[in-house]
């Protein structure tokens, strides 16, 4: 698969970049656990990625451009997925948290609200509250408003 074919639409760029971020996060401790791999696979399937796209991202993550989703709720959902991945092994390492915060900053979230946002996400995930039910709470607590498309 050529790199050019992977990047033909904004939606495709968004999902491939997101899975790339998850792959990078899973390797912060040097290995991707089977649990992390399963979550990444579920997220890739949920976003409509083909197996060919997923294989490319897993094999060559360094060739994938970082892409910032336009909608605030999409950016929050990507950070939420990262937090869920960080929590899969029962603890969040400093390296995982650092990478998550870096991605949030690259997505244009105010550094002042990133900690609040991540803390809310940890709480929602720990209480088994699905993203759709918690996104408004996350946005309200962090003082984030949805941008118009």
C-alpha positions in Angstrom: 0.0 0.0 0.0 1.4 3.4 -0.9 1.4 6.2 1.7 -0.4 8.4 -0.8 -3.4 6.0 -0.9 -3.6 6.0 2.9 -4.1 9.8 3.1 -6.9 10.5 0.7 -9.5 12.0 3.0 -9.6 13.9 6.3 -11.6 11.1 7.9 -9.1 8.5 6.9 -6.2 10.8 8.0 -7.9 11.2 11.4 -8.5 7.5 12.1 -5.0 6.5 10.9 -3.3 9.2 12.9 -5.4 8.2 16.0 -4.5 4.5 15.8 -0.8 5.6 15.2 -1.0 7.6 18.5 -2.4 4.5 20.3 0.3 2.3 18.9 3.0 4.8 20.1 1.3 4.9 23.5 1.3 1.2 23.8 5.0 1.0 23.2 6.0 3.6 25.9 7.0 0.6 28.2 8.8 -1.2 25.3 6.1 -3.8 24.4 2.5 -3.9 23.3 0.5 -6.2 25.6 -2.2 -8.4 24.2 -4.8 -6.3 26.0 -3.4 -3.1 24.4 -3.4 -4.8 21.0 -7.0 -5.8 21.5 -8.2 -2.3 22.4 -6.3 -0.9 19.4 -7.9 -3.4 17.1 -11.4 -2.6 18.5 -10.8 1.1 18.0 -9.5 0.6 14.5 -12.6 -1.5 13.7 -14.9 1.1 15.3 -13.4 3.8 13.1 -13.8 1.7 9.9 -10.1 1.0 9.3 -9.3 -1.7 6.9 -6.9 -4.5 7.9 -4.5 -3.2 5.3 -4.5 0.2 6.9 -4.1 -1.2 10.4 -1.2 -3.4 9.3 0.5 -0.4 7.7 0.1 1.6 10.9 1.4 -1.2 13.1 4.4 -1.9 10.8 5.4 1.7 9.9 3.9 4.1 12.5 6.8 6.6 11.9 5.5 7.2 8.4 2.1 8.4 9.6 1.5 12.2 9.9 -0.1 13.6 13.0 -3.6 14.9 12.2 -5.7 17.1 14.4 -9.4 16.4 14.1 -11.5 19.5 13.4 -14.3 18.8 15.9 -13.6 19.3 19.6 -15.6 16.2 20.5 -13.5 14.1 18.1 -10.3 15.4 19.7 -11.7 14.6 23.2 -12.7 11.1 22.0 -9.2 10.4 20.8 -7.7 11.5 24.2 -10.4 9.4 25.9 -9.3 6.4 23.9 -5.7 7.0 24.9 -6.6 7.2 28.6 -8.6 4.0 28.3 -5.5 2.3 26.8 -3.3 3.7 29.5 -5.6 2.2 32.2 -5.8 -1.3 30.7 -3.0 -2.7 32.8 -4.2 -1.2 36.0 -1.9 1.8 36.2 -0.8 4.8 34.3 3.0 5.3 33.9 4.6 8.7 33.8 5.7 8.1 30.2 2.2 7.2 29.2 0.8 10.4 30.9 3.5 12.5 29.3 2.7 11.3 25.8 -1.0 11.7 26.4 -0.6 15.3 27.5 1.7 16.0 24.6 -0.9 14.7 22.1 -3.6 16.8 23.9 -1.4 19.9 23.5 -0.8 19.1 19.8 -4.5 18.9 19.5 -4.7 22.5 20.7 -6.1 21.9 24.1 -5.1 24.5 26.7 -2.4 23.0 28.9 -4.3 24.4 31.9 -7.3 22.2 31.3 -5.6 19.0 30.1 -5.1 17.6 33.7 -8.8 18.3 34.5 -9.9 16.7 31.3 -7.7 13.6 31.8 -8.8 13.3 35.5 -12.4 13.3 34.4 -11.7 10.7 31.8 -10.0 8.4 34.3 -13.0 8.8 36.6 -15.5 8.0 33.9 -13.6 5.0 32.7 -13.1 3.7 36.2 -16.8 4.0 36.7 -17.6 2.3 33.4 -19.4 5.3 32.0 -19.3 5.3 28.2 -17.7 8.1 26.3 -21.0 9.5 24.8 -22.5 9.9 28.3 -19.4 11.6 29.7 -18.2 13.9 26.9 -20.5 16.8 28.0 -19.1 16.5 31.6 -15.6 16.5 30.4 -16.2 19.6 28.2 -18.0 21.5 30.9 -15.4 20.7 33.6 -12.6 21.8 31.4 -14.4 24.8 30.1 -14.2 23.6 26.5 -16.9 24.5 23.9 -17.7 22.6 20.7 -16.6 24.4 17.6 -18.8 24.6 14.6 -17.8 22.7 11.5 
